[in-house]
Amino acid sequence: MTKERVIIAGGGIGGLTLALTFHQIGVPFVVLESSPEMRPLGVGINLQPNAVRELFDLGFDAGILDTVGVPSREWALVGLNGREVYAESRGLEAGYRWPQYAVHRGKLHMLLHQTLLERAGSEAIRLGTRVEGYSRLPEGGVVATVRDSDGSTSEISGSLLIGADGIHSVVRAQMHPDQPPIHWGGAVMWRGTVQAKPLRTESSFVGLGTHRHRMVIYPISGTDADGTALINWIAEVTMDNSDGWPEDSWFKEVTIDSFAHHFDAFRYDWLDVPSMLREADCAYMNAMIDRDPVSTWVDGPVALMGDAAHAMHPTGSNGASQAIVDARVMGAAMLEHGVTPQALSAYDDQLCSKISEVVLRNRSAGPFGLLNILHERCEGVFDDIEAVIPRDERDEFMGKYKAAAGFAIETLNSTPPTIESGAKLG
């Protein structure tokens, strides 16, 4: 390897997608991942059509993605009394040229990792290696200080450094040393999976409850012969956050009994949440956290991407999607400007301000903001939704969110590929 390579700090979904993009277009790189081994961590996440388009352009077709998830058919919000607030088709059924997918995060991560090894070789990624800082070189380029799993430290030089090291990003902390601490607005999530029958369609995303007390339920696998699928669920309660997060970690495994009582009243003729939770095969508690937007994701030859750049609440189901899009936009910028700081500036100009707005939209509930409006007008209980929030108002609200998040259907369908097929550096 030479100084011309790009150093990617972090081998999560964003970092691996960037590595696959660099391999596709001919940019030399190395991924430095702090974990000593790759493991399929996490539960369900959603990939919006704008991200699925990019994965297709990287060679992951529907047959491959079906091994880690299921195409989404519907997105629905339901009020506290179990009545429908809003519903719409998603993915191909909505008219997109690409599907939307609900996937198992760990399985997707392992798919990206294995594909990178097959395409670029084992030398493309170094496990057990954490980037702890960087220095910009006067003659151009950057030196990253790294710590290996045995505790030893060393330096690695490159033309550019990309911080894909998550919400606790060391690269971001150096770039923005005065940034505020991680932001917690009071929402607590419990997440897990259960084998059960999907709700509504065979692949519906269902948000149920109020803006401060709700469930999110959707399948992340196809149905088995008995009609059941692996169902991802998220139980959420907003509480007083004046004393800060009371736990000693942001994420930990918990028992169902420690939180299920919050949802005892969530019983309807089409769903019994307490019964569903009792059958769950795992449960994890974590705070719903993000970071305040920053003015730039770039410091000369250093750039941020994914959660390091724009950690956001999962209310819009587009955190992982945006990390994938980040990688492709950065790759396109390098095709135009070379492996240079100018390419990073072009990437920053295209995304930083726009996606910072999405971070703040998601902080204020994102598309679940319809439940805020519902609460203000009827406290979540109604007979006729048209009398509370007319259809035109609901459609306009959702349309604005999709446009801000980059997956408005007409715009996405008519936009040329981020990276043309066969494009190579130089």
C-alpha positions as CSV (number, residue, x, y, z in Angstrom):
1,M,0.0,0.0,0.0
2,T,1.1,3.5,-0.7
3,K,0.5,7.0,0.5
4,E,-2.1,7.4,-2.3
5,R,-4.6,5.1,-0.6
6,V,-7.6,6.4,1.3
7,I,-7.9,5.4,5.0
8,I,-11.4,4.5,6.0
9,A,-11.8,4.6,9.8
10,G,-14.6,2.2,10.6
11,G,-16.0,-0.9,9.0
12,G,-19.7,-0.5,9.7
13,I,-22.4,-0.3,7.0
14,G,-21.2,3.1,5.7
15,G,-17.5,2.3,5.8
16,L,-17.9,-1.0,4.0
17,T,-20.2,0.5,1.4
18,L,-17.5,3.2,0.8
19,A,-14.8,0.5,0.5
20,L,-16.9,-1.4,-2.1
21,T,-17.5,1.8,-4.0
22,F,-13.8,2.6,-4.0
23,H,-13.0,-1.0,-5.2
24,Q,-15.6,-0.5,-8.0
25,I,-14.2,2.7,-9.3
26,G,-10.5,2.0,-8.7
27,V,-9.6,4.1,-5.6
28,P,-6.9,2.4,-3.4
29,F,-8.1,2.1,0.2
30,V,-7.8,0.3,3.5
31,V,-10.5,-0.1,6.1
32,L,-9.4,0.1,9.8
33,E,-12.0,-1.5,12.1
34,S,-11.7,-1.5,15.8
35,S,-13.6,-4.7,16.5
36,P,-11.3,-7.8,16.5
37,E,-13.9,-9.8,14.6
38,M,-17.0,-9.0,12.5
39,R,-20.2,-10.3,14.2
40,P,-23.9,-9.9,13.1
41,L,-24.9,-7.3,15.7
42,G,-28.2,-5.5,15.9
43,V,-31.8,-6.2,14.8
44,G,-34.0,-4.5,12.2
45,I,-33.3,-1.5,10.0
46,N,-34.9,-0.1,6.9
47,L,-33.2,0.6,3.6
48,Q,-35.1,3.3,1.6
49,P,-35.3,3.0,-2.2
50,N,-32.5,5.6,-2.7
51,A,-30.1,3.4,-0.8
52,V,-31.3,0.2,-2.4
53,R,-30.7,1.8,-5.8
54,E,-27.0,2.3,-4.8
55,L,-26.7,-1.3,-3.5
56,F,-28.1,-2.6,-6.8
57,D,-25.5,-0.5,-8.6
58,L,-22.9,-2.2,-6.5
59,G,-24.1,-5.6,-7.7
60,F,-26.5,-6.6,-4.9
61,D,-29.7,-7.6,-6.6
62,A,-33.0,-8.5,-5.1
63,G,-32.1,-12.1,-4.8
64,I,-29.1,-11.3,-2.7
65,L,-31.0,-8.7,-0.5
66,D,-33.8,-11.2,0.0
67,T,-31.3,-13.3,2.0
68,V,-30.9,-10.6,4.7
69,G,-34.4,-9.0,4.7
70,V,-37.7,-8.6,2.9
71,P,-39.1,-6.0,0.5
72,S,-41.4,-3.5,2.3
73,R,-44.9,-3.2,0.9
74,E,-46.6,-0.7,3.2
75,W,-45.9,2.0,5.8
76,A,-48.7,2.7,8.3
77,L,-49.4,4.8,11.4
78,V,-52.1,3.8,13.9
79,G,-53.5,5.9,16.7
80,L,-53.7,5.0,20.4
81,N,-57.2,3.4,19.9
82,G,-55.9,1.1,17.1
83,R,-57.5,3.1,14.2
84,E,-55.5,3.9,11.1
85,V,-54.0,7.4,10.8
86,Y,-52.1,7.1,7.6
87,A,-51.0,4.3,5.2
88,E,-49.2,4.2,1.9
89,S,-47.6,1.7,-0.3
90,R,-43.8,1.5,-0.3
91,G,-41.1,0.4,-2.7
92,L,-42.1,-1.1,-6.0
93,E,-45.8,-1.2,-5.1
94,A,-45.6,2.6,-4.6
95,G,-44.1,3.1,-8.1
96,Y,-40.5,3.4,-7.2
97,R,-38.0,1.8,-9.6
98,W,-36.3,0.1,-6.7
99,P,-37.7,-1.7,-3.7
100,Q,-37.5,-0.6,0.0
101,Y,-36.1,-3.3,2.3
102,A,-36.5,-4.2,5.9
103,V,-33.4,-6.1,6.8
104,H,-31.6,-7.6,9.8
105,R,-28.8,-5.2,10.4
106,G,-26.3,-7.8,11.4
107,K,-27.0,-10.0,8.3
108,L,-26.6,-7.0,6.0
109,H,-23.3,-6.0,7.7
110,M,-21.9,-9.5,7.3
111,L,-23.0,-9.6,3.6
112,L,-21.1,-6.3,2.9
113,H,-18.1,-7.6,4.8
114,Q,-18.0,-11.0,3.0
115,T,-18.5,-9.3,-0.4
116,L,-15.6,-6.9,0.3
117,L,-13.3,-9.8,1.2
118,E,-14.4,-11.7,-2.0
119,R,-13.8,-8.7,-4.3
120,A,-10.8,-6.9,-2.7
121,G,-9.1,-9.6,-0.6
122,S,-8.4,-9.9,3.1
123,E,-5.8,-7.1,3.0
124,A,-8.6,-4.6,2.3
125,I,-9.7,-4.5,5.9
126,R,-7.7,-4.6,9.2
127,L,-9.6,-5.7,12.2
128,G,-8.7,-4.8,15.8
129,T,-7.3,-1.5,14.6
130,R,-8.7,1.8,15.9
131,V,-8.0,5.2,14.6
132,E,-7.2,7.5,17.5
133,G,-6.4,10.8,15.7
134,Y,-4.9,12.3,12.6
135,S,-2.4,14.9,11.5
136,R,-2.6,16.8,8.2
137,L,0.7,16.9,6.3
138,P,2.1,20.2,5.0
139,E,2.8,18.7,1.6
140,G,-0.7,17.2,1.4
141,G,-2.2,13.9,2.7
142,V,-2.8,12.8,6.2
143,V,-1.3,10.5,8.9
144,A,-3.7,8.5,11.1
145,T,-2.6,7.4,14.6
146,V,-3.9,3.9,15.2
147,R,-4.0,1.5,18.2
148,D,-4.0,-2.2,17.6
149,S,-5.8,-4.8,19.7
150,D,-2.5,-5.7,21.5
151,G,-2.2,-2.1,22.7
152,S,0.6,-1.0,20.4
153,T,0.3,2.2,18.4
154,S,1.5,3.1,15.0
155,E,0.9,5.6,12.2
156,I,-0.6,5.0,8.7
157,S,-0.3,7.6,6.0
158,G,-2.8,8.2,3.2
159,S,-4.0,10.7,0.7
160,L,-7.3,11.1,2.6
161,L,-8.9,9.9,5.8
162,I,-12.7,9.1,6.0
163,G,-14.2,9.0,9.5
164,A,-16.8,6.3,9.3
165,D,-16.4,5.6,13.0
166,G,-19.9,6.1,14.3
167,I,-21.7,8.4,16.7
168,H,-18.7,8.2,19.1
169,S,-16.4,9.2,16.3
170,V,-12.8,10.1,17.3
171,V,-12.3,11.7,13.9
172,R,-15.2,14.0,14.4
173,A,-14.1,14.8,18.0
174,Q,-10.8,16.1,16.6
175,M,-12.4,17.9,13.7
176,H,-15.0,19.6,16.0
177,P,-13.4,19.6,19.5
178,D,-16.0,22.0,20.9
179,Q,-19.0,20.0,19.8
180,P,-21.8,19.5,22.4
181,P,-22.1,16.0,24.0
182,I,-24.4,13.4,22.6
183,H,-28.0,14.6,22.7
184,W,-30.7,12.6,24.4
185,G,-34.2,14.0,24.3
186,G,-35.8,11.6,26.8
187,A,-36.9,8.8,24.5
188,V,-36.0,5.3,25.6
189,M,-36.3,2.3,23.2
190,W,-36.5,-1.4,23.8
191,R,-35.8,-3.4,20.7
192,G,-36.0,-7.1,19.9
193,T,-37.4,-9.8,17.6
194,V,-40.1,-12.4,17.7
195,Q,-41.4,-15.1,15.4
196,A,-45.0,-14.2,14.7
197,K,-47.4,-13.4,11.9
198,P,-46.9,-10.1,10.1
199,L,-49.4,-7.3,10.5
200,R,-51.7,-6.0,7.7
201,T,-49.7,-7.2,4.6
202,E,-46.8,-9.7,4.6
203,S,-44.4,-6.8,4.9
204,S,-45.9,-3.8,6.6
205,F,-44.2,-1.2,8.8
206,V,-46.6,-0.3,11.5
207,G,-46.2,2.6,13.9
208,L,-48.7,2.5,16.8
209,G,-49.5,4.8,19.7
210,T,-48.7,8.4,20.5
211,H,-45.7,10.7,19.9
212,R,-44.4,9.8,23.4
213,H,-45.6,6.2,23.8
214,R,-45.5,3.9,20.9
215,M,-44.6,0.6,19.2
216,V,-43.0,0.0,15.8
217,I,-43.4,-3.4,14.3
218,Y,-42.3,-4.8,11.0
219,P,-41.0,-8.2,9.5
220,I,-37.3,-8.6,8.6
221,S,-37.7,-12.0,6.9
222,G,-40.1,-13.7,4.5
223,T,-42.9,-15.8,5.9
224,D,-42.4,-19.5,6.7
225,A,-44.8,-22.3,5.8
226,D,-46.8,-21.6,9.0
227,G,-47.3,-17.9,8.0
228,T,-44.9,-16.5,10.6
229,A,-41.8,-14.3,10.0
230,L,-39.1,-12.8,12.1
231,I,-40.7,-9.6,13.4
232,N,-38.6,-6.6,14.5
233,W,-40.3,-4.6,17.2
234,I,-39.4,-1.3,18.9
235,A,-41.1,-0.2,22.1
236,E,-40.6,3.4,23.0
237,V,-41.4,5.7,25.9
238,T,-40.4,9.4,26.4
239,M,-39.6,10.3,29.9
240,D,-38.1,13.2,31.9
241,N,-34.5,13.8,30.8
242,S,-33.6,16.7,33.1
243,D,-31.1,14.5,35.1
244,G,-29.6,12.9,32.0
245,W,-29.4,9.3,30.9
246,P,-29.7,7.2,34.2
247,E,-27.9,4.1,32.9
248,D,-24.1,3.4,32.8
249,S,-24.2,2.6,29.0
250,W,-26.3,3.7,26.0
251,F,-27.1,0.1,25.1
252,K,-27.6,-3.1,27.0
253,E,-29.6,-6.4,27.0
254,V,-32.6,-6.4,29.4
255,T,-35.4,-8.7,30.4
256,I,-38.9,-8.3,28.9
257,D,-40.4,-7.8,32.4
258,S,-38.3,-4.7,33.0
259,F,-40.4,-2.7,30.5
260,A,-43.4,-4.6,29.1
261,H,-45.8,-3.1,31.7
262,H,-45.6,0.2,29.8
263,F,-47.6,-1.4,27.0
264,D,-50.2,-3.4,28.9
265,A,-53.0,-1.3,27.4
266,F,-51.8,-1.9,23.8
267,R,-54.4,-4.6,23.1
268,Y,-56.6,-4.6,20.0
269,D,-58.6,-7.1,18.0
270,W,-55.8,-7.3,15.5
271,L,-52.8,-7.1,17.9
272,D,-52.0,-8.0,21.5
273,V,-48.7,-6.3,22.3
274,P,-48.2,-7.8,25.8
275,S,-48.6,-11.3,24.3
276,M,-46.2,-10.5,21.5
277,L,-43.5,-9.2,23.9
278,R,-43.8,-12.3,26.1
279,E,-42.8,-14.4,23.1
280,A,-39.8,-12.3,22.1
281,D,-36.5,-14.0,21.8
282,C,-34.4,-11.0,22.9
283,A,-34.7,-7.4,24.2
284,Y,-32.2,-4.5,24.2
285,M,-32.6,-1.1,25.8
286,N,-31.0,2.0,24.4
287,A,-31.5,5.7,24.5
288,M,-32.7,7.5,21.3
289,I,-29.7,9.7,20.7
290,D,-28.2,11.9,18.1
291,R,-25.7,14.7,17.7
292,D,-26.2,18.4,16.9
293,P,-25.4,19.1,13.3
294,V,-22.0,20.7,12.6
295,S,-21.2,23.3,9.9
296,T,-18.9,21.0,7.9
297,W,-18.0,17.4,7.6
298,V,-14.6,18.2,6.1
299,D,-11.2,19.2,7.4
300,G,-8.9,19.4,4.3
301,P,-8.0,15.8,3.5
302,V,-10.3,14.4,6.2
303,A,-14.1,13.8,5.9
304,L,-16.9,12.4,8.0
305,M,-19.7,10.1,6.8
306,G,-22.5,8.0,8.2
307,D,-23.2,8.4,12.0
308,A,-19.9,10.2,12.4
309,A,-21.3,13.0,10.2
310,H,-25.1,12.9,10.9
311,A,-26.1,10.5,13.7
312,M,-29.9,10.8,13.7
313,H,-33.0,9.4,15.5
314,P,-34.4,6.3,13.7
315,T,-37.8,7.9,13.4
316,G,-37.3,8.4,9.7
317,S,-35.8,4.9,9.1
318,N,-33.0,6.5,7.0
319,G,-29.8,6.5,9.1
320,A,-28.3,3.4,7.4
321,S,-29.7,4.5,4.1
322,Q,-28.0,7.9,4.3
323,A,-24.7,6.2,5.1
324,I,-24.9,4.2,1.9
325,V,-25.8,7.3,-0.1
326,D,-22.9,9.2,1.5
327,A,-20.5,6.5,0.2
328,R,-21.8,6.7,-3.3
329,V,-21.8,10.5,-3.4
330,M,-18.3,10.5,-2.2
331,G,-17.3,8.0,-4.8
332,A,-18.9,10.2,-7.5
333,A,-17.1,13.2,-6.3
334,M,-13.8,11.4,-6.6
335,L,-14.6,10.4,-10.2
336,E,-15.0,14.1,-10.9
337,H,-12.3,15.7,-8.8
338,G,-9.8,12.8,-8.2
339,V,-8.7,11.5,-4.8
340,T,-8.4,15.0,-3.5
341,P,-9.6,17.3,-0.8
342,Q,-11.6,19.0,-3.6
343,A,-13.6,15.8,-3.9
344,L,-14.4,15.9,-0.2
345,S,-15.4,19.5,-0.4
346,A,-17.8,18.7,-3.3
347,Y,-19.3,15.9,-1.2
348,D,-19.7,18.2,1.8
349,D,-21.3,20.9,-0.3
350,Q,-23.8,18.4,-1.7
351,L,-24.9,16.7,1.5
352,C,-23.9,18.4,4.8
353,S,-26.4,21.2,5.0
354,K,-29.3,19.2,3.5
355,I,-28.8,16.1,5.7
356,S,-28.3,18.3,8.8
357,E,-31.9,19.4,8.3
358,V,-33.0,15.8,8.2
359,V,-31.2,15.2,11.6
360,L,-33.3,18.0,13.1
361,R,-36.5,16.8,11.4
362,N,-36.0,13.3,12.9
363,R,-35.3,14.8,16.3
364,S,-38.7,16.4,16.1
365,A,-40.3,13.0,15.3
366,G,-39.7,12.8,11.5
367,P,-42.6,11.2,9.8
368,F,-44.0,10.2,13.2
369,G,-44.8,13.9,13.5
370,L,-48.3,13.0,12.3
371,L,-48.8,11.5,15.8
372,N,-47.7,14.8,17.4
373,I,-50.4,16.6,15.4
374,L,-52.9,13.8,16.3
375,H,-52.1,14.2,20.0
376,E,-52.6,18.0,19.9
377,R,-56.0,17.7,18.2
378,C,-57.5,14.6,19.9
379,E,-55.0,13.0,22.2
380,G,-54.7,10.1,19.9
381,V,-58.3,8.9,20.1
382,F,-60.7,9.4,17.2
383,D,-63.5,7.9,15.1
384,D,-62.8,9.5,11.8
385,I,-59.3,10.6,10.9
386,E,-60.6,12.9,8.2
387,A,-62.2,15.1,10.8
388,V,-58.9,15.4,12.7
389,I,-56.2,15.5,10.0
390,P,-57.6,15.6,6.4
391,R,-56.0,13.4,3.8
392,D,-54.4,16.3,1.9
393,E,-52.7,17.5,5.1
394,R,-51.3,14.0,5.8
395,D,-50.1,13.6,2.3
396,E,-48.4,17.0,2.3
397,F,-46.7,16.2,5.6
398,M,-45.3,12.9,4.3
399,G,-44.3,14.4,1.0
400,K,-42.2,17.1,2.6
401,Y,-40.3,14.5,4.7
402,K,-39.6,12.3,1.7
403,A,-38.3,15.2,-0.3
404,A,-36.0,16.3,2.6
405,A,-34.7,12.7,3.1
406,G,-34.0,12.2,-0.6
407,F,-36.5,9.6,-1.6
408,A,-39.4,11.6,-3.1
409,I,-40.6,9.2,-5.8
410,E,-40.7,11.4,-8.9
411,T,-37.3,12.9,-8.1
412,L,-35.6,9.7,-7.3
413,N,-37.0,7.8,-10.3
414,S,-35.9,10.5,-12.7
415,T,-32.4,11.1,-11.2
416,P,-29.4,9.6,-13.2
417,P,-27.2,7.0,-11.4
418,T,-24.9,8.5,-8.8
419,I,-22.1,6.5,-10.4
420,E,-22.5,5.4,-14.0
421,S,-21.9,1.7,-14.7
422,G,-18.3,1.0,-15.5
423,A,-17.0,4.3,-14.3
424,K,-13.3,4.2,-13.3
425,L,-11.0,6.8,-11.8
426,G,-8.8,8.4,-14.4
